[in-house]
Amino acid sequence: MTALPHDRTAYFISDGTGITAETFGMSLLSQFDDLKTRNVRLPFTDSPAKAHEAVARINLAAQNDGRRPLVFSTLANPEISGIVQTANAEYLDLIGTFVQRLEGELGRKASRGVGQFHRIKSPDAYQARIDAINFSLSHDDGQQHAELGTADVILVGVSRCGKTPTSLYLSIQHGIKAANYPLIPEDFDRMRLPEVLYQYKHKLFGLTITPERLHEVRSERRPDSRYASLENCRDEVRQAESMMRREGVSMLSTTTKSIEEIAATILTVIEMDDVVPPIV
Amino acid sequence: MTALPHDRTAYFISDGTGITAETFGMSLLSQFDDLKTRNVRLPFTDSPAKAHEAVARINLAAQNDGRRPLVFSTLANPEISGIVQTANAEYLDLIGTFVQRLEGELGRKASRGVGQFHRIKSPDAYQARIDAINFSLSHDDGQQHAELGTADVILVGVSRCGKTPTSLYLSIQHGIKAANYPLIPEDFDRMRLPEVLYQYKHKLFGLTITPERLHEVRSERRPDSRYASLENCRDEVRQAESMMRREGVSMLSTTTKSIEEIAATILTVIEMDDVVPPIV
């Protein structure tokens, strides 16, 4: 047998989007260092016909790999999951395993319906989330002032420190209205935050970054510019940090953090619950 | 005892962001119709001191609720999870339960380290995701043409049919470079797609919506305008759909679908794997 580029094939199978199966399955796989998997999503597996098709694919992979695939399943329907479990694979029933425990604890039966989690259940909550996305988009980079008062949080920091991806993530993932506003050299010269922000000071959250990383990020955009020079980055970061400290703005370094980690930290600090259920 | 607004308090506890614990826990809870939970995130629980603090909070909720809280845990460290398990609660060990099964199947030990899933593991893959977000932002609503050739997918459809949230979600969640381009009355008059799109026809994916829903969405933005009128919405949707059919562009109705469902469908159709591991 020729060496394969992967150790196992991993399937993420669901009667819905497969997002939970994939997220959670990947989380489990990440516990095994150096394990290489080929990852296949099988969303919307909501009929016996599709379940049989999945079995065929899984069995083919078992044959090609010479090793049993791993199947991470959030199938809730017993008939459909029964079919998939006939495949030659290690089947991990992510939902059923815990639903039984919860049924015992709660003293009631689960609906065991087709996975509904990522469907729209409350149109109002869903609309609130779409509104949050639109808000974050239209309040990116200090574009709009008029509605800043309705923001849940206003991220501030130097250009390219991670404000935009974080704002969008907060709105998409958590339904949080996150605006962002840049701190620029003119602000440092005046030694004042942008004036419009003072009335919303309790909503400000600062992002910062090491000058070295900022230099890298800016250099990709505008190589060899004064804007991207390490010297200028050092200067801006130092002044932004000292301004945020002076103004009592909470601050977090984004340098080695993922958007998820930055967002989780901000949520903890601003002590906001999700406006809508998380849609991860 | 006064009636509480919730049946149980649910904790989502993790040594990392808590995203997996929350997503998966919410997924399990959604199996129980009409169950009302008060949801509390306890991220970054990565020391014995924080674990003891969590126990105190959980026990207080048990006392206040008069019912045991539910604890959805992705704590990997045995010492920390051991402390949390002393709380008066139903403790669901989301990771450990399956890690044991996987250890058996894979014939190797899990690292059982502190949750690393949402950390940046590969700076290159992470940068690719940030690049995708920036791409989707700068290619929103047909803003830029120059780099359309590097898009993974180009969403088309009438104004306000859901292109922007879907593009941003695809980039943030899946690292997909998703551009979007509006179909406007001028295109319908000419009976041609916007000219620039013809060379990227294989990348196009159409979104559509019922005229009634479109009328609602547009009315929020511009009430009583011709743009938002039901008659105009009917006209635009009919013409957009017939154009997409004529041009052989795959099409999906967004009317009753969540962003997650739309994105999962698009990924299935364009048959793209995540550029980066999902970060849900």
Interface residues (C-beta under 8 A of the other chain):
Chain A: D7 R8 G16 T17 G18 I19 T20 E22 T23 F24 M26 S27 L28 L29 S30 Q31 F32 D33 L35 N39 R41 P43 F44 R68 L70 T74 A76 E90 L92 L94 I95 T97 F98 V99 R101 L102 E105 L106 R108 A110 S111 R112 G113 G115 Q116 F117 H118 R119 I120 Y126 I130 I133 N134 L137 D140 T164 P165 L168 Y169 I172 Q173 T256 K257 S258 I259 E260 E261 A263 A264 T265 L267 T268 D273 D274 P277 P278 I279 V280
Chain B: D7 R8 G16 T17 G18 I19 T20 E22 T23 F24 M26 S27 L28 L29 S30 Q31 F32 D33 L35 N39 R41 P43 F44 R68 L70 T74 A76 E90 L92 L94 I95 T97 F98 V99 R101 L102 E105 L106 R108 A110 S111 R112 G113 G115 Q116 F117 H118 R119 I120 Y126 I130 I133 N134 L137 D140 T164 P165 L168 Y169 I172 Q173 T256 K257 S258 I259 E260 E261 A263 A264 T265 L267 T268 D273 D274 P277 P278 I279 V280
